Amino acid sequence: MNLTTLFGGLAFRDWFAQFIVVLFLAAGVALLAIGLGLLFNSAGTLRFFSRMNRWVSTRRTLRPVEIPRETGEAVQKYRRWIGVVFIAGGLFAIYGLLAQYNAKAAILLLGLEIFKPAFASWVVDSARWVLVAGNLAGIVVGVLLVFFPQALAGLEARGARWYSERHVVRDREKMNLALDNWVERFPRVSGCIITFFALVLICAFGLLLPAIR
């Protein structure tokens, strides 16, 4: 049984529908508890929010993987062996893709038989030629490593540019407490709004639950 058959089956769709309904029903119950807490025990609920409101910075978490690591010296040291591996692996892969390729087997392996034959064939043929082009590029890199290392080093120097995700999201790492401050200023109004939407969720998905069992 492939993944397409598993996820496309009736039993999986029924289970997924039940999971979504129960998930939203549980969310409605949790929202109802929060709304009633803000209505009848505003101070205690706000203290609970204050303890739970903790900021987790992705920039600190991702810092170890954002540090550039130079591998050029190791590659240059073993450039001939690496180049031979690139050339041999690329030739072997291209031979398999050109001489041993079976479109029907690829369609069955990827679970594409549920689509129209023309579309499935187009997908696997496109993937095949993309792989052929990638392996040709690998062979070219291998040849450069073995015979023209300085030319490859020049290409790397022009193309090797580091982009840090931490710098891109730096402005988004600041805490935005506008909603929290509004709830703290108007706890009972917030409680009424949250309670209303919680009851809507509970009623809507509570009525759906018997229908999908």
Backbone bond lengths (Angstrom), bond angles and torsions (degrees), N, CA, C in turn:
res aa  C-N    CA-C-N  psi(-1)  N-CA   C-N-CA  omega(-1)  CA-C   N-CA-C  phi
1 M - - - 1.475 - - 1.532 109.15 -
2 N 1.346 117.42 122.13 1.452 119.75 178.08 1.521 110.51 -88.02
3 L 1.330 115.63 172.65 1.457 120.35 -175.38 1.521 111.80 -66.43
4 T 1.321 117.46 -32.94 1.460 120.00 179.95 1.519 111.04 -63.65
5 T 1.353 116.32 -43.02 1.458 119.94 178.33 1.516 111.16 -65.94
6 L 1.347 116.03 -39.06 1.465 119.79 -178.62 1.514 111.54 -65.76
7 F 1.351 117.24 -50.70 1.454 120.49 -175.61 1.526 112.94 -77.52
8 G 1.316 116.61 -16.92 1.462 119.33 179.12 1.511 113.70 -95.11
9 G 1.336 117.56 -0.64 1.452 121.13 -177.68 1.516 112.50 -74.65
10 L 1.343 115.32 159.68 1.459 121.04 -179.20 1.524 111.21 -64.98
11 A 1.346 117.25 -39.09 1.470 120.41 -178.34 1.535 110.57 -63.06
12 F 1.331 116.83 -40.98 1.466 119.30 179.43 1.521 111.30 -66.95
13 R 1.340 117.41 -41.25 1.459 119.58 179.22 1.526 111.31 -63.45
14 D 1.343 117.23 -39.35 1.469 120.31 177.02 1.523 110.84 -64.21
15 W 1.342 115.76 -43.95 1.471 118.78 179.67 1.526 110.74 -63.73
16 F 1.321 116.74 -41.20 1.459 119.91 -178.58 1.528 110.73 -66.02
17 A 1.333 117.40 -40.04 1.459 120.69 177.79 1.530 110.55 -63.18
18 Q 1.323 117.43 -43.19 1.459 120.84 177.31 1.526 111.30 -62.61
19 F 1.318 116.78 -41.15 1.469 120.93 179.70 1.527 110.84 -61.96
20 I 1.336 117.76 -44.72 1.469 121.41 -179.57 1.525 110.59 -63.48
21 V 1.334 116.83 -43.72 1.464 120.16 -178.75 1.525 110.37 -64.30
22 V 1.329 117.07 -46.41 1.465 120.44 -179.79 1.529 110.61 -64.90
23 L 1.340 117.13 -37.04 1.468 120.87 179.18 1.532 111.12 -61.83
24 F 1.341 116.86 -47.62 1.463 119.49 179.93 1.521 111.54 -70.43
25 L 1.335 116.94 -31.47 1.461 119.78 176.69 1.523 110.42 -65.95
26 A 1.333 116.42 -42.29 1.463 119.83 177.05 1.522 111.26 -65.83
27 A 1.326 117.09 -37.20 1.461 119.77 176.45 1.519 111.24 -63.87
28 G 1.337 116.82 -38.27 1.450 119.91 177.03 1.518 112.70 -64.11
29 V 1.337 116.53 -40.32 1.463 120.25 177.86 1.530 110.41 -64.29
30 A 1.338 116.90 -42.65 1.466 120.35 178.80 1.526 110.75 -63.75
31 L 1.335 117.46 -42.48 1.465 120.19 177.68 1.525 111.43 -64.42
32 L 1.328 116.50 -36.87 1.466 119.16 178.14 1.521 110.83 -63.32
33 A 1.339 116.82 -41.26 1.465 119.81 177.94 1.527 110.92 -62.83
34 I 1.340 116.95 -39.96 1.469 119.97 178.82 1.528 110.56 -66.55
35 G 1.338 116.30 -45.41 1.445 119.05 -179.48 1.514 112.96 -61.93
36 L 1.341 117.63 -43.87 1.462 120.44 178.06 1.522 111.12 -66.47
37 G 1.338 115.79 -34.63 1.459 118.98 176.82 1.519 112.02 -63.37
38 L 1.338 116.61 -41.85 1.466 119.59 177.82 1.533 111.48 -67.17
39 L 1.339 117.01 -31.14 1.457 120.13 -179.62 1.529 112.75 -74.15
40 F 1.332 117.11 -43.56 1.460 120.31 -169.89 1.531 113.58 -108.71
41 N 1.339 117.79 -14.69 1.465 119.92 177.73 1.535 107.94 -148.05
42 S 1.323 114.93 66.60 1.463 120.44 -173.87 1.520 111.73 -60.45
43 A 1.340 117.28 -44.53 1.465 120.14 -175.80 1.520 111.07 -63.46
44 G 1.324 116.84 -45.66 1.463 119.69 -179.78 1.517 112.44 -65.30
45 T 1.323 117.60 -40.85 1.463 121.01 179.61 1.520 111.26 -65.86
46 L 1.332 116.95 -40.49 1.466 119.89 178.37 1.516 111.72 -66.86
47 R 1.362 116.70 -35.50 1.474 118.91 175.50 1.529 110.47 -65.21
48 F 1.318 116.79 -38.38 1.471 120.80 176.88 1.531 110.34 -62.92
49 F 1.334 117.10 -44.15 1.466 120.48 176.68 1.519 111.09 -59.88
50 S 1.325 116.51 -40.90 1.459 120.46 -178.53 1.527 111.56 -63.37
51 R 1.342 116.39 -38.72 1.474 119.05 178.38 1.526 111.55 -70.73
52 M 1.327 117.08 -35.25 1.461 120.96 -176.40 1.526 112.66 -83.30
53 N 1.333 117.63 -19.43 1.465 121.87 -175.00 1.524 109.50 -79.44
54 R 1.322 115.59 82.40 1.470 121.42 -178.10 1.523 109.17 -117.22
55 W 1.314 115.99 132.38 1.466 121.62 -178.22 1.519 110.25 -89.41
56 V 1.323 115.64 129.21 1.465 122.26 176.49 1.525 107.47 -113.06
57 S 1.315 116.31 116.87 1.461 121.33 -175.73 1.525 110.57 -88.10
58 T 1.335 115.52 123.25 1.465 119.26 175.90 1.522 111.58 -73.45
59 R 1.341 116.68 -24.59 1.461 119.03 -179.56 1.522 110.39 -64.59
60 R 1.335 117.79 -41.16 1.459 120.09 178.02 1.518 111.30 -68.55
61 T 1.331 116.27 -38.01 1.462 120.03 -179.78 1.520 111.68 -66.24
62 L 1.334 116.04 -40.67 1.468 120.94 -175.75 1.523 113.44 -87.17
63 R 1.322 117.20 -1.19 1.462 119.02 -176.14 1.534 113.47 -57.90
64 P 1.356 120.01 -43.14 1.478 118.28 -179.69 1.521 113.99 -60.90
65 V 1.351 117.46 -33.95 1.467 118.76 -178.07 1.525 111.72 -86.69
66 E 1.338 117.87 -5.99 1.464 121.27 179.44 1.523 112.41 -93.53
67 I 1.331 117.56 -2.51 1.461 120.43 -179.29 1.536 109.28 -81.79
68 P 1.326 118.97 122.10 1.475 120.10 179.19 1.529 110.75 -63.03
69 R 1.291 115.94 137.86 1.470 122.01 177.86 1.518 108.68 -123.64
70 E 1.312 115.48 123.54 1.461 121.97 -175.65 1.529 109.57 -87.02
71 T 1.344 116.12 122.67 1.473 121.37 178.91 1.525 111.36 -113.99
72 G 1.332 116.58 4.53 1.458 119.37 -175.79 1.519 113.56 -60.76
73 E 1.339 117.82 -39.89 1.472 119.96 -178.64 1.522 111.33 -64.41
74 A 1.342 117.10 -42.99 1.468 120.13 179.46 1.529 110.64 -64.85
75 V 1.339 116.07 -40.56 1.469 119.31 179.32 1.517 110.84 -64.96
76 Q 1.336 117.74 -42.69 1.458 120.35 179.15 1.525 111.60 -66.53
77 K 1.324 116.79 -33.47 1.459 119.97 -179.73 1.521 111.58 -65.54
78 Y 1.346 116.43 -39.92 1.469 120.95 -178.24 1.531 110.73 -114.92
79 R 1.329 115.90 34.21 1.451 119.07 -172.12 1.523 112.69 -63.89
80 R 1.329 118.06 -35.96 1.464 119.44 -178.50 1.521 111.30 -67.36
81 W 1.346 116.98 -44.41 1.463 119.90 178.25 1.532 110.81 -63.85
82 I 1.319 116.31 -43.70 1.466 119.62 179.45 1.523 110.29 -64.35
83 G 1.332 116.92 -41.96 1.450 119.92 178.13 1.514 112.38 -61.76
84 V 1.336 117.09 -42.35 1.468 120.51 178.00 1.522 110.95 -61.82
85 V 1.328 117.07 -41.56 1.470 120.91 178.18 1.528 110.38 -62.70
86 F 1.335 117.81 -42.67 1.452 121.25 178.59 1.523 110.99 -61.64
87 I 1.355 115.95 -45.54 1.470 119.62 -177.52 1.517 110.73 -66.93
88 A 1.335 117.07 -47.77 1.462 120.35 -178.30 1.527 111.30 -64.96
89 G 1.322 116.53 -44.59 1.464 119.28 179.09 1.520 112.15 -64.05
90 G 1.325 117.10 -40.49 1.455 119.99 178.94 1.517 112.52 -65.60
91 L 1.345 117.12 -42.69 1.466 120.39 178.66 1.522 111.17 -64.17
92 F 1.335 116.56 -43.09 1.468 120.24 178.99 1.526 110.99 -62.10
93 A 1.337 116.96 -44.00 1.456 120.65 -179.21 1.525 111.56 -66.17
94 I 1.330 116.87 -41.98 1.465 119.80 179.64 1.524 110.82 -65.45
95 Y 1.324 117.15 -38.74 1.466 119.70 177.23 1.525 110.34 -61.06
96 G 1.338 116.49 -44.87 1.458 119.13 179.00 1.515 112.25 -64.85
97 L 1.330 117.65 -39.14 1.460 120.95 -178.43 1.525 112.39 -71.19
98 L 1.335 117.57 -29.06 1.454 120.88 -178.25 1.523 113.03 -94.52
99 A 1.322 117.28 -39.63 1.466 120.31 -173.20 1.524 113.42 -99.85
100 Q 1.318 118.46 -31.08 1.455 121.28 -174.76 1.534 113.04 -110.97
101 Y 1.316 116.99 13.23 1.457 120.76 -173.96 1.522 110.58 -75.70
102 N 1.348 116.12 134.79 1.461 122.47 178.59 1.522 107.86 -128.21
103 A 1.318 115.85 106.86 1.463 120.24 -175.44 1.521 112.14 -63.62
104 K 1.333 117.43 -40.65 1.468 119.96 -179.18 1.522 111.47 -63.88
105 A 1.332 116.69 -40.93 1.467 120.07 178.32 1.529 110.84 -64.96
106 A 1.341 116.84 -38.86 1.469 120.14 178.84 1.525 110.99 -65.29
107 I 1.329 116.90 -39.31 1.465 120.71 178.48 1.524 110.65 -63.62
108 L 1.333 117.50 -43.42 1.461 120.65 178.97 1.525 111.43 -67.41
109 L 1.340 116.77 -38.60 1.457 120.54 -179.22 1.521 111.38 -63.76
110 L 1.320 116.94 -39.98 1.461 121.84 -178.42 1.526 113.09 -87.11
111 G 1.324 117.41 -1.85 1.460 120.39 179.41 1.515 113.79 69.31
112 L 1.340 117.35 31.35 1.457 121.50 -176.86 1.525 113.10 -93.19
113 E 1.332 117.21 5.88 1.462 119.22 -177.99 1.532 112.54 -69.02
114 I 1.338 116.56 -14.06 1.469 119.37 178.92 1.528 111.56 -75.01
115 F 1.333 117.21 -15.70 1.463 121.09 178.83 1.528 110.17 -92.13
116 K 1.323 115.09 172.76 1.451 119.69 176.95 1.530 109.77 -64.74
117 P 1.348 117.41 143.15 1.480 119.71 -177.00 1.517 113.62 -55.37
118 A 1.332 117.79 -38.48 1.468 119.86 -178.77 1.525 110.55 -64.29
119 F 1.342 116.65 -43.16 1.461 120.07 -179.44 1.525 110.77 -67.87
120 A 1.345 117.48 -44.04 1.463 120.72 179.48 1.518 111.30 -61.39
121 S 1.327 116.79 -41.34 1.469 120.22 178.67 1.525 110.76 -65.28
122 W 1.331 116.60 -39.09 1.468 119.59 178.72 1.520 111.19 -63.37
123 V 1.337 117.07 -40.23 1.468 121.04 -179.65 1.520 110.76 -63.37
124 V 1.339 117.56 -50.79 1.465 119.74 -175.60 1.526 111.04 -70.89
125 D 1.339 118.03 -34.33 1.471 119.49 177.32 1.519 110.96 -68.01
126 S 1.341 116.56 -39.16 1.460 119.52 177.31 1.518 110.77 -63.19
127 A 1.334 116.19 -44.49 1.466 119.77 177.91 1.525 110.96 -62.41
128 R 1.314 116.61 -37.56 1.466 120.42 179.03 1.519 111.50 -60.51
129 W 1.341 116.82 -48.08 1.461 119.21 -176.74 1.517 112.12 -73.45
130 V 1.312 117.06 -28.86 1.469 119.23 173.03 1.530 110.05 -63.39
131 L 1.331 116.05 -42.95 1.466 119.97 177.89 1.525 111.63 -65.20
132 V 1.333 116.49 -39.01 1.468 119.39 177.12 1.530 110.11 -61.23
133 A 1.333 116.93 -45.92 1.470 120.07 179.26 1.524 111.10 -63.13
134 G 1.325 117.38 -40.18 1.462 120.03 178.74 1.516 112.37 -64.13
135 N 1.322 117.12 -40.33 1.460 119.66 178.61 1.519 112.29 -70.86
136 L 1.334 117.80 -33.03 1.466 120.16 173.44 1.524 110.40 -62.60
137 A 1.327 116.09 -41.10 1.459 119.33 176.58 1.521 110.78 -63.44
138 G 1.345 117.40 -38.85 1.456 120.61 176.56 1.520 112.78 -62.47
139 I 1.338 116.43 -37.95 1.470 120.28 177.39 1.528 110.40 -65.17
140 V 1.347 115.88 -41.19 1.466 119.54 178.42 1.526 110.15 -61.98
141 V 1.325 117.41 -42.76 1.459 120.70 177.82 1.522 110.75 -62.73
142 G 1.331 116.23 -41.26 1.465 119.16 177.67 1.514 112.83 -61.85
143 V 1.342 116.95 -41.92 1.470 120.60 178.04 1.524 110.44 -63.33
144 L 1.333 116.84 -41.61 1.458 119.83 178.35 1.522 111.34 -64.18
145 L 1.343 116.91 -39.52 1.463 119.61 178.80 1.521 112.05 -62.25
146 V 1.330 115.74 -40.20 1.466 119.42 -175.15 1.526 111.23 -79.16
147 F 1.328 117.71 -44.73 1.457 120.07 -168.76 1.545 113.85 -109.59
148 F 1.337 117.91 -26.50 1.467 120.34 -175.68 1.532 110.29 -133.24
149 P 1.322 118.17 62.44 1.474 120.27 -176.03 1.524 113.32 -63.66
150 Q 1.327 117.93 -32.93 1.457 120.00 -178.93 1.538 111.18 -68.84
151 A 1.329 116.41 -37.14 1.460 119.62 177.82 1.529 110.39 -64.77
152 L 1.340 116.72 -41.58 1.465 119.98 177.84 1.520 111.44 -66.01
153 A 1.326 116.86 -38.84 1.471 120.11 177.64 1.529 110.81 -62.69
154 G 1.341 116.92 -37.41 1.457 119.79 176.88 1.521 112.19 -65.18
155 L 1.337 116.61 -40.67 1.463 119.95 176.74 1.523 111.22 -63.69
156 E 1.334 116.55 -41.72 1.455 120.19 178.77 1.525 111.65 -63.94
157 A 1.325 116.80 -39.34 1.465 120.09 -179.48 1.524 111.33 -63.58
158 R 1.331 116.91 -35.78 1.471 119.52 179.82 1.520 112.25 -79.60
159 G 1.323 116.78 -30.27 1.468 119.06 -175.60 1.505 115.46 -99.06
160 A 1.329 118.10 -16.15 1.467 120.49 -176.57 1.526 109.60 -82.24
161 R 1.309 115.92 98.51 1.464 121.52 177.92 1.526 108.43 -129.00
162 W 1.305 115.95 131.79 1.466 120.95 -174.65 1.526 110.27 -92.44
163 Y 1.348 116.02 128.41 1.456 122.03 175.69 1.516 108.12 -116.22
164 S 1.313 115.88 122.13 1.463 121.00 -176.55 1.523 110.45 -97.42
165 E 1.318 115.48 123.34 1.466 120.42 176.21 1.517 110.96 -68.44
166 R 1.333 117.11 -28.86 1.459 120.95 -178.45 1.529 111.29 -65.05
167 H 1.323 117.31 -35.71 1.461 119.98 178.17 1.531 111.65 -71.67
168 V 1.339 116.09 -32.48 1.462 119.84 -178.89 1.526 110.82 -68.10
169 V 1.341 117.22 -40.78 1.470 121.09 -175.31 1.523 112.20 -96.13
170 R 1.326 118.17 9.92 1.455 120.39 -175.98 1.526 111.77 -58.82
171 D 1.339 117.51 -41.97 1.466 120.53 -178.46 1.525 112.10 -71.70
172 R 1.333 116.86 -19.61 1.461 119.95 -179.80 1.522 112.49 -91.04
173 E 1.306 116.62 1.11 1.460 120.78 -178.48 1.523 112.82 -89.23
174 K 1.334 117.12 4.10 1.452 119.81 179.23 1.525 109.74 -88.36
175 M 1.321 116.39 139.35 1.456 121.03 -179.60 1.528 110.60 -69.70
176 N 1.319 115.64 134.46 1.460 121.89 176.93 1.526 107.94 -112.66
177 L 1.316 116.58 103.49 1.460 122.54 -174.44 1.523 112.19 -105.92
178 A 1.338 117.96 22.83 1.465 120.14 -178.36 1.525 111.27 -60.63
179 L 1.337 117.12 -45.88 1.467 120.26 -179.97 1.524 111.05 -66.95
180 D 1.332 116.68 -40.77 1.470 120.35 179.05 1.527 110.54 -61.60
181 N 1.330 116.33 -42.45 1.466 119.71 -179.79 1.524 111.57 -66.07
182 W 1.339 116.41 -35.98 1.463 119.68 178.42 1.523 110.85 -66.65
183 V 1.342 116.40 -43.17 1.466 119.97 177.54 1.521 110.74 -63.11
184 E 1.325 116.76 -38.41 1.468 119.58 178.85 1.523 111.76 -66.58
185 R 1.327 117.25 -33.80 1.463 120.24 179.38 1.530 111.71 -75.50
186 F 1.345 116.61 -35.83 1.467 120.43 -177.41 1.533 109.35 -126.92
187 P 1.318 119.04 68.43 1.465 120.63 -174.12 1.520 113.75 -64.94
188 R 1.334 118.04 -39.68 1.464 120.10 -177.19 1.527 112.04 -73.87
189 V 1.316 116.37 -37.78 1.465 118.69 174.64 1.527 110.31 -63.10
190 S 1.333 115.81 -43.51 1.470 119.81 177.49 1.517 110.34 -62.22
191 G 1.344 116.83 -40.64 1.455 120.65 178.55 1.508 112.03 -60.89
192 C 1.330 117.76 -41.09 1.466 120.99 178.52 1.528 111.11 -64.00
193 I 1.337 116.35 -43.79 1.470 120.01 -179.44 1.530 110.35 -64.41
194 I 1.334 116.22 -46.14 1.470 119.84 -178.37 1.522 110.22 -65.65
195 T 1.324 117.88 -40.63 1.458 121.17 179.29 1.528 111.11 -62.84
196 F 1.339 116.24 -40.83 1.467 119.62 179.23 1.527 111.26 -60.47
197 F 1.325 116.89 -51.03 1.466 119.61 -178.46 1.532 111.46 -68.44
198 A 1.335 117.86 -30.64 1.455 120.38 175.75 1.523 110.72 -64.39
199 L 1.337 117.37 -42.73 1.465 120.89 177.89 1.521 111.43 -65.30
200 V 1.343 117.04 -35.74 1.470 120.22 176.22 1.525 110.24 -62.64
201 L 1.339 116.81 -46.11 1.463 120.11 178.21 1.521 112.04 -61.44
202 I 1.322 116.19 -46.50 1.464 120.14 -177.58 1.519 110.76 -62.74
203 C 1.336 117.07 -43.89 1.466 119.98 -179.65 1.534 111.20 -66.35
204 A 1.329 116.10 -45.87 1.465 119.59 -176.31 1.524 111.89 -63.76
205 F 1.330 116.27 -51.36 1.466 118.93 -176.42 1.521 111.83 -82.59
206 G 1.338 117.89 -22.05 1.453 119.35 172.80 1.518 111.78 -66.30
207 L 1.334 117.14 -35.74 1.458 120.78 176.48 1.530 112.02 -71.53
208 L 1.332 116.63 -29.29 1.470 119.99 179.43 1.521 112.14 -76.45
209 L 1.333 117.29 -27.70 1.462 120.03 -173.18 1.534 113.04 -58.59
210 P 1.340 121.08 -47.85 1.478 119.02 179.61 1.523 112.20 -64.29
211 A 1.349 117.21 -28.08 1.466 119.69 -175.41 1.514 113.16 -72.32
212 I 1.339 118.01 -22.79 1.467 119.93 -176.79 1.512 112.29 -104.50
213 R 1.319 119.49 1.49 1.450 120.78 177.84 1.524 111.13 -78.47
